[in-house]
């Protein structure tokens, strides 16, 4: 009997030593009030870490022996935001607001929870540091991906990835907010992926994978995939005017439609428009122009459902020789910027509508419907 009591006592002591304290919270962008996914959270002085999910939520399971009785300190970091230390009382739910700050490569933390996301963080840095003239340029943030244009900026670019000549998108799956960009029945080629309907400043994240390993993306993902997501909200309204050589100018307007009070409740909406014109460096002006209009609305339906509505339209036309023979340049018939047929050109347009409903069933499970 004494031995049995001693065994029970030893087990109770062992269980007490391994009792875990659960720390929970949510991380958001202080200016936009949007949740921050994949932010790194760690307990000060300990090896315990966690990553925030799509809702910005996180859970830390820390042995009670490793914490002070009154409170503990966690350190929260996210690329492009200032690192923040927070002292909190055990058992409380904490809302952590991060402020945007200088980009620092030291903020990148490799963790076993999501090893591939670390590389996508590099693309997030590129989005902040490298200006993009069009959404097609954003594809260049994917390591090993190259693009080329042979129609003055109007067509989908030629894409090359890891030795694959993808033509205009035949072997790479491209999506925006989960909506397919590839047009499988396009006359110019199977998988034609014209991304010009996306205003580059509205790109929020870039997810990618290289190689034929991602079967969920279908037969268009032979060389890889690129998944772009637009911003759910704007930090502020913006009007931008740009100009350059060859009669090039660009106008951009991004208007935030809702107040901070609505954002605190999880409701956001904005509208954006872009117009670009350029004659290009050619002997005959190409009169290239592109008009984009984009709008997005998203709101929380209760605590576990998020509804997102977006719509966009693109219209573009130009006068330009798509290709000229090298022999004509070599024999002096035309210059590098000359033409064979000045009446060549093109016109393209696209209109999209997208409805998404995400249901957060648990911290690790999300059910999404899209139309």
C-alpha positions in Angstrom: 0.0 0.0 0.0 2.8 2.4 0.9 4.5 1.6 -2.4 1.3 2.4 -4.3 0.8 5.7 -2.5 4.5 6.6 -3.2 4.0 5.8 -6.9 0.9 8.0 -7.1 2.7 10.8 -5.4 5.6 10.6 -7.8 3.3 10.7 -10.8 1.5 13.7 -9.4 4.7 15.6 -9.0 5.8 14.7 -12.5 2.5 15.8 -14.0 2.7 19.1 -12.1 6.2 19.6 -13.5 4.9 19.1 -17.1 1.7 21.1 -16.7 1.4 23.6 -19.6 0.1 27.1 -19.6 -1.8 28.2 -22.7 -1.1 31.7 -24.0 -3.5 32.9 -26.7 -3.8 36.1 -28.6 -4.3 37.9 -32.0 -1.9 40.0 -34.0 -3.1 42.8 -36.3 -1.7 45.6 -38.3 -2.3 48.8 -36.2 -3.1 51.0 -39.2 -5.2 48.7 -41.4 -6.6 46.6 -38.5 -6.0 43.5 -40.7 -4.8 40.2 -39.1 -1.1 39.4 -39.8 -0.5 35.8 -40.9 2.8 34.0 -40.1 4.0 36.5 -37.5 6.5 34.9 -35.2 5.8 34.7 -31.5 8.2 33.4 -28.9 8.5 33.4 -25.1 11.4 35.6 -23.9 14.4 33.5 -22.9 12.7 30.3 -24.0 12.7 28.1 -27.1 8.9 28.0 -27.3 7.6 29.6 -30.5 4.5 29.8 -32.6 3.2 31.3 -35.9 -0.1 33.3 -36.2 -2.7 31.8 -38.5 -4.9 33.4 -41.3 -6.9 35.2 -38.6 -3.8 36.4 -36.8 -4.5 34.0 -33.9 -1.8 32.1 -32.1 -1.5 29.6 -29.2 1.6 29.0 -27.1 1.8 25.9 -24.9 4.5 26.7 -22.3 5.5 24.4 -19.4 4.4 26.2 -16.2 7.8 25.6 -14.7 9.3 27.9 -17.3 7.0 30.9 -16.4 6.8 33.3 -13.6 3.7 33.1 -11.5 2.5 36.6 -12.2 3.2 37.3 -15.8 5.5 36.5 -18.7 7.0 38.3 -21.7 6.5 37.3 -25.4 8.3 38.8 -28.3 6.4 39.3 -31.6 8.1 40.0 -34.9 6.9 40.2 -38.5 8.8 41.4 -41.6 8.2 45.0 -42.3 6.9 45.7 -38.8 8.6 46.8 -35.6 9.3 44.0 -33.1 7.2 44.3 -30.0 7.6 42.9 -26.5 4.4 42.2 -24.5 4.0 41.3 -20.9 0.8 39.5 -20.2 -0.9 37.6 -17.4 -1.3 33.9 -17.8 -4.7 32.8 -19.0 -5.7 36.1 -20.6 -6.3 36.7 -24.3 -4.2 39.5 -25.7 -4.6 41.7 -28.8 -1.2 42.8 -30.2 -1.0 45.7 -32.6 2.2 46.0 -34.7 3.3 49.2 -36.3 5.0 49.3 -39.7 8.8 49.8 -39.5 12.0 49.5 -41.5 12.6 46.2 -43.3 15.2 44.1 -41.5 16.4 40.7 -42.7 17.1 39.8 -39.1 13.3 39.6 -38.6 13.2 36.4 -40.8 12.8 33.4 -38.5 13.0 29.9 -39.8 10.7 27.6 -37.8 9.6 23.9 -38.4 5.9 24.9 -38.3 6.0 26.3 -41.8 9.4 26.0 -43.6 8.2 27.0 -47.1 6.6 30.2 -45.9 10.0 31.5 -45.0 11.0 31.7 -48.6 7.7 33.5 -49.5 8.7 36.1 -46.9 11.6 37.0 -49.3 9.0 37.9 -51.9 7.2 40.0 -49.3 10.4 42.0 -48.9 10.7 42.4 -52.7 7.2 43.7 -52.9 8.1 46.5 -50.5 11.5 47.4 -52.0 11.2 46.9 -55.8 8.8 49.0 -57.8 6.6 47.2 -60.3 5.3 48.7 -63.5 2.7 46.0 -63.9 1.4 42.9 -62.1 3.5 40.8 -64.5 6.6 42.3 -63.0 5.6 40.9 -59.6 6.1 37.4 -61.1 9.8 38.3 -61.0 9.8 38.2 -57.2 9.6 34.4 -57.6 13.3 33.1 -57.5 14.3 31.6 -60.8 11.3 33.1 -62.8 12.0 35.4 -65.8 9.6 37.2 -68.1 9.9 38.9 -71.5 7.5 41.0 -73.5 7.3 41.1 -77.3 4.2 43.1 -77.9 4.9 46.5 -76.3 3.3 45.7 -72.9 -0.2 44.5 -74.1 0.0 40.8 -74.1 0.8 38.2 -71.4 4.6 38.0 -71.0 6.7 35.1 -72.1 7.5 33.2 -68.9 10.6 31.0 -68.1 11.0 29.0 -64.9 13.8 26.6 -64.0 14.6 25.8 -67.6 11.0 25.6 -68.7 9.9 27.7 -71.6 6.3 28.2 -70.3 5.3 30.3 -73.3 2.5 32.6 -72.0 1.5 30.4 -69.1 1.1 26.9 -70.4 3.0 25.2 -67.6 2.5 27.5 -64.6 -0.7 27.8 -62.6 -1.4 31.5 -61.8 -4.2 32.6 -59.5 -5.3 35.9 -57.9 -7.3 35.6 -54.7 -7.9 31.9 -55.7 -9.3 32.9 -59.1 -7.6 31.3 -62.1 -5.7 33.6 -64.4 -4.8 31.0 -67.0 -7.2 30.7 -69.9 -7.1 27.1 -71.0 -9.0 27.7 -74.3 -7.2 30.9 -75.4 -6.4 31.0 -79.2 -2.8 32.3 -78.4 -1.9 29.2 -76.4 -3.2 26.8 -73.8 -2.9 28.4 -70.3 -2.5 32.0 -71.5 -2.0 34.0 -68.3 -2.5 37.7 -68.7 -2.1 39.3 -65.3 -2.4 42.9 -66.4 -5.8 43.3 -64.8 -4.2 43.4 -61.4 -2.9 46.8 -60.2 0.6 46.1 -58.8 0.1 48.3 -55.7 -2.8 46.1 -54.6 -0.7 42.9 -54.3 -0.6 41.8 -50.7 1.2 38.4 -50.7 2.9 36.1 -53.2 2.9 32.4 -52.6 4.7 30.1 -55.0 6.1 26.6 -55.5 8.5 25.3 -58.2 8.5 21.8 -59.8 5.7 19.3 -60.6 5.1 18.4 -57.0 1.9 20.4 -56.4 -0.8 18.1 -57.9 -3.6 20.2 -56.5 -2.9 22.8 -59.1 -3.6 20.5 -62.0 -1.9 20.0 -65.4 -1.1 23.7 -65.7 1.3 23.4 -62.7 4.0 21.3 -64.5 6.7 23.9 -63.8 5.2 25.4 -60.7 2.5 27.8 -59.4 2.2 31.4 -58.3 -0.7 32.4 -56.1 -1.2 36.1 -55.5 -3.6 37.7 -53.0 -4.8 41.3 -53.1 -4.9 43.6 -50.0 -8.0 43.3 -47.9 -7.8 46.9 -46.8 -5.7 50.1 -47.5 -3.6 51.9 -44.9 -4.8 55.2 -46.4 -6.2 56.6 -49.6 -3.6 57.4 -52.3 -3.3 59.3 -55.5 -0.2 58.9 -57.6 1.0 60.5 -60.8 4.1 59.3 -62.7 5.8 60.4 -65.9 8.8 59.4 -68.0 10.3 59.2 -71.5 8.5 58.4 -74.7 5.3 60.3 -73.6 4.9 57.8 -70.8 2.6 58.7 -67.9 0.6 56.8 -65.3 -2.2 57.8 -62.9 -3.3 55.8 -60.0 -6.0 56.3 -57.3 -6.7 54.1 -54.4 -9.6 55.2 -52.2 -10.4 53.7 -48.8 -14.2 53.7 -48.3 -14.7 52.7 -44.6 -13.8 54.4 -41.3 -11.5 53.0 -38.6 -14.5 52.2 -36.6 -15.8 49.8 -39.3 -12.3 48.3 -39.6 -12.3 47.5 -35.9 -15.4 45.4 -36.5 -13.7 43.5 -39.4 -15.3 45.4 -42.3 -13.2 46.9 -45.1 -13.8 48.2 -48.6 -11.8 50.2 -51.2 -11.8 51.0 -54.9 -8.8 51.5 -57.1 -8.2 52.7 -60.7 -5.2 52.9 -63.0 -4.5 54.5 -66.4 -1.2 54.1 -68.3 -0.1 55.5 -71.6 3.1 55.3 -73.5 4.4 55.7 -77.1 7.4 53.5 -76.4 10.9 53.8 -78.0 9.7 52.8 -81.4 10.0 54.8 -84.7 6.2 54.7 -85.0 4.4 55.5 -81.7 2.6 52.5 -80.3 -0.1 54.6 -78.5 -0.2 51.9 -75.8 -2.8 52.5 -73.1 -4.2 50.4 -70.3 -7.2 51.1 -68.0 -7.9 49.1 -64.8 -10.7 49.4 -62.3 -10.8 47.2 -59.1 -13.0 47.1 -56.0 -13.0 44.9 -53.0 -15.3 44.5 -49.9 -14.8 42.1 -47.0 -16.4 41.6 -43.7 -16.7 39.2 -40.8 -19.9 37.3 -40.5 -19.9 36.4 -36.8 -16.6 35.4 -35.3 -15.7 32.5 -37.6 -16.8 33.4 -41.1 -15.3 36.0 -43.5 -17.0 37.1 -46.7 -15.0 38.8 -49.5 -16.4 40.3 -52.7 -14.2 41.7 -55.5 -14.6 42.8 -59.1 -12.3 44.2 -61.7 -12.1 45.2 -65.4 -9.3 45.7 -67.8 -9.2 47.4 -71.2 -6.0 47.9 -73.2 -5.0 48.5 -76.8 -1.8 49.4 -78.8 -0.2 49.8 -82.2 3.1 47.9 -82.3 4.9 45.2 -84.3 4.9 42.1 -82.2 8.0 40.7 -83.9 10.4 41.8 -86.6 12.8 39.5 -88.5 16.4 39.7 -87.4 17.6 39.5 -91.0 15.8 42.8 -91.8 17.8 44.5 -89.0 21.1 42.8 -90.0 20.8 44.0 -93.7 19.8 47.5 -92.7 16.3 47.4 -94.0 15.0 48.6 -90.6 16.5 49.6 -87.3 16.1 47.8 -84.0 13.1 50.0 -83.3 11.7 50.0 -86.8 8.8 48.1 -88.2 7.7 46.0 -91.1 3.9 46.7 -90.8 3.0 49.8 -88.9 -0.7 48.7 -88.8 0.0 45.8 -86.4 -1.3 46.0 -82.9 -3.8 44.5 -80.5 -6.7 45.0 -78.1 -7.5 43.0 -75.0 -10.0 43.2 -72.2 -11.1 41.1 -69.2 -13.7 41.4 -66.5 -13.7 39.4 -63.2 -16.1 38.9 -60.3 -15.1 36.9 -57.3 -16.9 35.8 -54.1 -15.1 34.0 -51.3 -16.5 32.7 -48.0 -13.9 31.4 -45.5 -15.0 29.5 -42.4 -12.5 29.1 -39.6 -13.4 25.8 -38.0 -10.3 25.6 -35.8 -6.9 27.3 -35.5 -5.6 24.7 -38.0 -8.6 24.1 -40.2 -10.2 26.6 -42.7 -13.1 25.7 -45.0 -13.3 27.9 -48.1 -16.1 28.4 -50.8 -15.4 30.4 -53.9 -17.6 31.5 -56.8 
